[in-house]
């Protein structure tokens, strides 16, 4: 039986051109009939594809037609079937975000990379951090803070000087963004099962926004974050170029 592939592409012309070329060579099926989904674009489009096809349980193989492509494989047209058959699968779990805004409305989102809180005004944010119901930091004065998964640890987390986490590690990174007090506080490593809560102090004077991947919530009062092990995203990589290898290599560049 031949492999049934559904091709998705970002709006970028180079990605749309690649999709047309691949469909001409390999055909195309609806998402709900696919054995595998091939996503053409950059990391942002890969995250969009993983979120959008979450209920299907179908593995996603990305090919880079964007700018970064940490979650993507190199682009090629001639040997796609062989590459898909040889691909190695990584399974990652997203974070869930619950955020209460200033009006009392609850917002929920899933995030594959990270959930971040960022100041939304001219003054630094003030955050109280609780882990599993236990107060860990009474006041963090900062531009923001985030909780990142291993898969997302090389994204915004790394830019904020957070640690790179091995893909199989059962930990999350809690990282400060430009911490002012405690001075130079970088954050913490937490068990994957931990529930992290941020309470925004002086929210009227120091507004804060929260973001889970691409979903933003303005004027939050508090945010709770935890891993969702019941939800699995299946990502395919060429042999020797999986997330584990990329996470290790990134630390030696």
Backbone torsions as a table, in degrees:
resi	resn	phi	psi	omega
1	UNK	NA	131.7	-178.9
2	UNK	-75.5	154.8	-179.1
3	UNK	-75.9	131.2	179.5
4	UNK	-96.9	122.0	-173.1
5	UNK	-119.2	135.9	170.6
6	UNK	-108.6	124.5	-178.8
7	UNK	-101.0	127.9	174.7
8	UNK	-122.0	148.1	-178.3
9	UNK	-143.3	149.6	173.3
10	UNK	-69.6	175.3	-178.9
11	UNK	-76.2	-9.0	-178.8
12	UNK	-61.1	135.3	-179.1
13	UNK	-53.9	-38.6	-179.0
14	UNK	-65.7	-34.1	178.2
15	UNK	-73.1	-40.5	178.8
16	UNK	-65.5	-38.3	177.0
17	UNK	-64.2	-42.2	179.0
18	UNK	-64.0	-40.6	179.7
19	UNK	-61.8	-43.8	179.7
20	UNK	-62.4	-41.6	-179.3
21	UNK	-65.7	-41.7	-178.3
22	UNK	-70.8	-39.1	176.6
23	UNK	-63.0	-39.1	177.8
24	UNK	-61.9	-29.2	-177.7
25	UNK	-91.3	-38.7	-170.3
26	UNK	-117.1	-6.1	-175.3
27	UNK	79.9	-177.8	-176.6
28	UNK	-156.1	141.0	178.0
29	UNK	-125.8	160.4	173.9
30	UNK	-60.8	155.1	-177.2
31	UNK	-55.6	-40.3	-175.3
32	UNK	-76.7	-1.4	175.6
33	UNK	-111.1	-0.8	-170.8
34	UNK	-81.1	144.2	168.2
35	UNK	-83.1	-28.5	-179.1
36	UNK	-151.9	148.4	175.7
37	UNK	-109.6	131.2	175.5
38	UNK	-108.0	118.6	-178.1
39	UNK	-104.5	127.7	-177.0
40	UNK	-113.2	115.7	-178.4
41	UNK	161.6	-148.4	176.9
42	UNK	-110.1	-168.5	-177.4
43	UNK	-62.6	-36.4	178.7
44	UNK	-60.6	-41.9	178.5
45	UNK	-70.2	-33.4	176.5
46	UNK	-62.5	-44.8	177.7
47	UNK	-61.9	-41.8	178.0
48	UNK	-60.3	-42.5	179.8
49	UNK	-65.8	-43.9	179.9
50	UNK	-61.6	-43.3	177.9
51	UNK	-64.8	-44.1	-174.3
52	UNK	-71.2	-23.1	-178.1
53	UNK	-112.1	15.6	-174.8
54	UNK	-54.2	-40.0	-175.4
55	UNK	-75.4	-14.6	-175.6
56	UNK	-79.7	-28.0	-178.2
57	UNK	69.9	19.5	-177.2
58	UNK	-95.8	136.7	178.0
59	UNK	-66.6	148.9	-178.9
60	UNK	-117.3	129.2	177.8
61	UNK	-114.3	116.7	-178.6
62	UNK	-96.8	143.8	171.3
63	UNK	-125.3	132.7	-169.5
64	UNK	-73.7	113.5	170.0
65	UNK	-128.8	28.1	180.0
66	UNK	-123.8	-146.6	-173.7
67	UNK	-106.9	-29.6	-175.4
68	UNK	-110.0	-69.4	172.9
69	UNK	74.8	30.4	177.6
70	UNK	-63.3	-32.0	179.7
71	UNK	-92.8	5.4	-172.1
72	UNK	-111.1	159.4	170.2
73	UNK	-95.6	164.5	177.1
74	UNK	-66.7	151.6	-177.4
75	UNK	-82.2	140.1	174.7
76	UNK	-166.9	146.6	-176.2
77	UNK	-105.6	-27.8	-164.0
78	UNK	-77.7	-29.3	-171.4
79	UNK	-127.6	37.2	-172.8
80	UNK	-62.6	-44.1	-177.9
81	UNK	-60.1	-44.8	179.3
82	UNK	-62.3	-39.5	-179.9
83	UNK	-67.2	-40.6	179.3
84	UNK	-65.7	-40.1	179.7
85	UNK	-66.3	-31.2	-177.6
86	UNK	-92.9	-7.0	-172.9
87	UNK	-63.3	148.9	176.6
88	UNK	-101.8	140.2	-175.4
89	UNK	-100.1	134.9	171.0
90	UNK	-113.3	137.6	177.5
91	UNK	-113.3	125.4	-179.5
92	UNK	-125.8	150.8	178.7
93	UNK	-109.3	139.1	179.0
94	UNK	-83.7	171.7	169.9
95	UNK	-96.3	147.2	170.0
96	UNK	-102.3	142.3	177.2
97	UNK	-121.7	128.9	168.3
98	UNK	-117.6	125.7	-176.8
99	UNK	-132.4	129.1	176.3
100	UNK	-100.7	123.9	179.5
101	UNK	-90.4	176.9	-172.0
102	UNK	-65.8	-21.4	180.0
103	UNK	-87.0	-3.6	-179.1
104	UNK	92.5	8.6	179.8
105	UNK	-88.8	135.5	179.0
106	UNK	-91.6	136.0	178.0
107	UNK	-122.8	140.2	178.6
108	UNK	-128.0	146.9	177.9
109	UNK	-157.0	160.2	172.2
110	UNK	-112.8	142.0	-177.3
111	UNK	-133.4	124.1	179.6
112	UNK	-81.2	-36.5	-179.2
113	UNK	-90.8	-64.1	-175.8
114	UNK	-160.7	160.9	166.2
115	UNK	-112.4	128.1	-176.4
116	UNK	-125.7	149.7	170.9
117	UNK	-118.0	133.7	-176.3
118	UNK	-136.5	142.5	177.1
119	UNK	-62.1	143.9	-176.9
120	UNK	-119.5	17.4	179.4
121	UNK	-144.6	-174.2	-176.0
122	UNK	-72.6	-20.6	-178.1
123	UNK	-98.6	153.5	178.9
124	UNK	-62.1	151.3	176.3
125	UNK	-77.9	152.8	171.0
126	UNK	-120.9	120.5	-175.8
127	UNK	-124.0	140.7	169.9
128	UNK	-104.5	134.0	-174.5
129	UNK	-116.2	124.3	176.7
130	UNK	-121.8	136.5	178.4
131	UNK	-122.7	120.7	-179.1
132	UNK	52.6	41.3	176.7
133	UNK	80.2	-0.5	-178.8
134	UNK	-109.1	126.5	-179.9
135	UNK	-64.5	124.3	-180.0
136	UNK	-110.3	-30.4	179.6
137	UNK	-147.4	113.6	-174.7
138	UNK	-70.1	-31.1	-179.3
139	UNK	-155.7	117.0	172.8
140	UNK	-112.7	115.9	176.2
141	UNK	-96.8	121.2	-167.2
142	UNK	-164.3	173.5	169.3
143	UNK	-81.4	-18.7	179.0
144	UNK	167.5	-174.2	177.6
145	UNK	-157.3	159.3	-178.8
146	UNK	-149.0	157.8	170.9
147	UNK	-119.6	125.1	-174.9
148	UNK	-120.8	145.9	171.7
149	UNK	-81.3	165.6	172.3
150	UNK	-55.6	-42.2	-179.9
151	UNK	-62.7	-31.2	-179.0
152	UNK	-96.4	3.5	-172.2
153	UNK	-70.3	-17.8	177.8
154	UNK	-93.8	2.9	-179.1
155	UNK	-93.1	-123.1	-177.4
156	UNK	-58.4	-37.9	179.1
157	UNK	-54.9	-45.0	-178.9
158	UNK	-69.2	-37.1	176.7
159	UNK	-62.8	-29.8	178.7
160	UNK	-88.6	13.7	177.7
161	UNK	71.6	26.2	173.3
162	UNK	-81.9	167.6	-176.6
163	UNK	-77.9	149.4	169.9
164	UNK	-84.4	128.7	-176.0
165	UNK	-106.3	133.6	173.6
166	UNK	-58.4	143.6	-172.1
167	UNK	-60.6	-30.3	-178.8
168	UNK	-89.4	1.9	-176.3
169	UNK	-71.7	134.5	178.2
170	UNK	-89.2	52.1	-179.6
171	UNK	-136.2	160.8	173.0
172	UNK	-121.3	151.3	176.8
173	UNK	-101.2	125.6	171.5
174	UNK	-106.0	114.4	-170.0
175	UNK	-127.0	135.5	175.9
176	UNK	-85.1	148.8	174.7
177	UNK	-109.1	111.0	179.1
178	UNK	51.4	59.9	179.4
179	UNK	-65.9	131.8	176.7
180	UNK	-101.6	-38.4	178.0
181	UNK	-150.8	125.7	-3.6
182	UNK	-58.8	136.6	-174.8
183	UNK	-57.2	126.5	176.3
184	UNK	62.6	20.6	176.5
185	UNK	-66.0	123.6	-173.8
186	UNK	-95.2	-21.6	-179.6
187	UNK	124.8	-154.3	-174.6
188	UNK	-155.1	158.4	169.5
189	UNK	-99.9	130.9	-174.8
190	UNK	-123.6	151.7	173.5
191	UNK	-59.0	146.8	-178.7
192	UNK	-57.7	-29.8	-177.3
193	UNK	-80.7	-5.0	-174.1
194	UNK	-66.4	146.8	171.6
195	UNK	-107.6	121.2	-177.1
196	UNK	-106.7	132.5	177.0
197	UNK	-123.8	130.9	172.2
198	UNK	-109.5	125.6	170.3
199	UNK	-106.4	131.5	-178.9
200	UNK	-86.7	120.1	178.4
201	UNK	-91.5	142.4	-178.9
202	UNK	54.6	48.0	-172.5
203	UNK	-61.1	-32.4	179.0
204	UNK	-66.7	-41.1	-176.6
205	UNK	-83.3	-31.8	-175.0
206	UNK	-127.6	75.7	-175.5
207	UNK	-65.8	147.6	-177.5
208	UNK	-133.1	140.9	172.9
209	UNK	-110.1	152.4	176.7
210	UNK	-120.1	147.8	-179.5
211	UNK	-142.1	131.1	173.2
212	UNK	-116.4	105.9	-168.8
213	UNK	52.2	-105.0	-175.3
214	UNK	-107.5	3.1	179.7
215	UNK	-95.8	121.1	-177.9
216	UNK	-109.8	143.9	176.4
217	UNK	-129.8	123.8	-178.8
218	UNK	-90.8	155.7	172.4
219	UNK	51.9	57.3	-179.6
220	UNK	-83.6	146.7	173.2
221	UNK	-95.3	-38.3	175.9
222	UNK	-155.1	158.2	-179.6
223	UNK	-140.3	133.7	174.2
224	UNK	-116.6	138.6	-174.1
225	UNK	-134.9	135.8	173.3
226	UNK	-156.7	158.5	178.6
227	UNK	-72.5	150.7	178.7
228	UNK	-117.6	83.6	-176.5
229	UNK	-65.2	-19.4	-179.9
230	UNK	-73.9	-16.4	179.2
231	UNK	-104.4	125.1	-177.6
232	UNK	-122.6	130.8	172.8
233	UNK	-106.7	127.1	-177.8
234	UNK	-103.0	118.5	-178.5
235	UNK	-119.9	135.6	-179.0
236	UNK	-103.7	138.0	178.1
237	UNK	-132.1	150.2	173.2
238	UNK	-62.0	145.5	-179.2
239	UNK	-54.0	134.0	179.1
240	UNK	81.5	0.5	-178.1
241	UNK	-129.6	25.8	-179.1
242	UNK	-74.6	179.6	-177.4
243	UNK	-60.4	-39.4	-178.7
244	UNK	-60.5	-46.5	178.9
245	UNK	-63.9	-40.8	-178.8
246	UNK	-67.0	-38.1	179.2
247	UNK	-66.3	-38.5	176.6
248	UNK	-69.1	-47.0	-177.4
249	UNK	-60.3	-36.9	-177.4
250	UNK	-59.4	-27.6	-177.8
251	UNK	-81.2	-5.5	-179.1
252	UNK	-117.4	13.8	179.0
253	UNK	-97.9	NA	NA
